[in-house]
């Protein structure tokens, strides 16, 4: 049993977490979308993400916006084909 002085490993890890931010799943850049945003584009790699808010302070990525994801991938493949 833990006492009041002891911290669980979950509590220790939570100390270093940031709220209001997440990492891009494409380039791993740390992103902080505006509060309440449902879509957010990574300024580094231009991938667009759907955002869900578990609380008003905690955004999470729900997944990519498929239309923009496909366009970016097609453009990247075209660039590779030209080289």
C-alpha positions, 0 to 999 in steps of 0.5 A, a space after each residue: 500500500 502506498 502512503 501519502 508521501 509516496 508517488 505512483 509511477 503514473 503521478 511521476 510521469 504526469 509531472 512532465 506532461 504538458 496540457 493543451 498540446 500534442 505531438 504531430 503523428 507525422 513529424 513529431 513536432 509539439 503542437 498547441 492548437 487554439 482551444 476548441 479547434 476541431 482541425 489543426 494543420 502542423 506548421 512543419 509538415 502540413 499534415 492536417 489533423 482532426 482534434 478532440 477535446 477530452 476536457 477544455 484543456 486537453 486536446 488529442 488527435 483523432 486522426 488525419 483529415 483524409 482529403 488533405 492527407 491524400 493530397 500531401 501524399 500524392 504530392 510527395 510521391 510526384 516529387 519522388 518520381 521526378 527525381 
